[in-house]
Amino acid sequence: VNMCISCSVLSDSVAGSALCSCLQGYTGTDGRNCSACVAGKFKASPGSAQCSNCSAGMYSTRVASHSNKNCIFCAAGTYSGGGTQRCVLCGAGTVSAVGSTLCSRDIVRITAAAE
């Protein structure tokens, strides 16, 4: 007698499979205790893989994101090391271009990097 077992709320299985896996945007071991990717991270495919960081110079406020398309470039005057839900303001006397990973006192270098 074949019996189907229900997957947890944030997981699913392929027809005929005995294994559950976490949905896109969620992570967990073998489809159990799946939890949402936190803001600043995403997971594009189902399974137990860890969530990936938004790239440096980007951020995301979306929880359970399933695409890096939800990652947004930091505005000029801010920066990010990646995997964050917001960009950090540059300190007094420093600047940055859009999508920066750091701020600098050298406006010429920042301008050249943005081109």
N, C-alpha and C positions, 0 to 999 in steps of 0.2 A: 504494500500500500504506500503510494507516494503522498507525502504531506507537504504542503507549502507552509513556509514560516514567514510571517510578516517581517519586513524590514522596519527599522526604526523610522521615525518621522522624517529625518533629514537624509535618508539614504534610500537606495533603490537597487534592484537587481535586474539583470538581463533574463529574459524568459528562459527557463530551463536551468538557470544557475542556482546553486545552493549558497552562493555568497552575496552579501549585501555590500555596497560601496557607497561612500558619502557622495552627495550630489556636488556639482560644480559650486564653488564658493564656500564649501564646507570641508572640514578635515577631521579625521578620526581613524582609529585602528579598525580595519576590517568592517567598516560601516556601522560600528557601534559607537555610541556616545559622540556623534558628529557635532562639531561646533563650528560656528560661522567664522570665516576669515575676518580678522579685525580690520578696522579702517587702516588704509595704507598697504594692504595686502590683497591678493586675489588668487584664485585657483580656477584654471580654465577647463580642467577635465575632471570627471568623477574618479573616485578612488581614495586611497589613504595617504597620498602624498601631502607634504606640508604646503601651506599657502606660500606664494612667492611675494617678495617685496615689490612695491612700485619702485621704479628705477630712481637713482639719486637725481636730485633736481626736480622731482615730481612728488605729488601727494594724492591722497584720496580720502574722502570722508565716508565713502560707501562701505557698509558692513556686508559681508557675504558676497563680495564682488566676484564675478566669474570671468572678468576680462581686464587686461591691462589698459583697455580703452577707457576705463574709469579713472585711470591715473591722469592727473592734470599737472602741467608744468607750473612750477613756482613762478610767481610774478617777479618782475624786476624789483630789486630792493629786499628780496627774501632768498632763502636757500633751503635745501633739504639733503640729508644724507641718504634718503630713500627709506621706504617702509614706514612712512609717517602719515598722520592724518592732517597735518598742517605744516606749512613752511615757517621758518624762523626769520624774524626781521633781522636785517643786517644791523650791526652795532653802529654807534655814532661815528661818522667820518669814513664809513665803508660803503661800498656799492656792489650790486650784482646785476647781471643780465637775466632775462627770462630763462628759467630752467637751470639755474646755477646750483652748484654743489657747495659753494663757499662764497664769502664776500671778500672784497679786496679794497685796499686804499688806492690801487692803480687803475684809474678809469680807462686808460688807454688799453690795458691788457683785457679788461672786461669787455670793452667794445669790440676788440679784435676777436675774442672768443665767441661772441654772439654772431659774427658775420660768417 
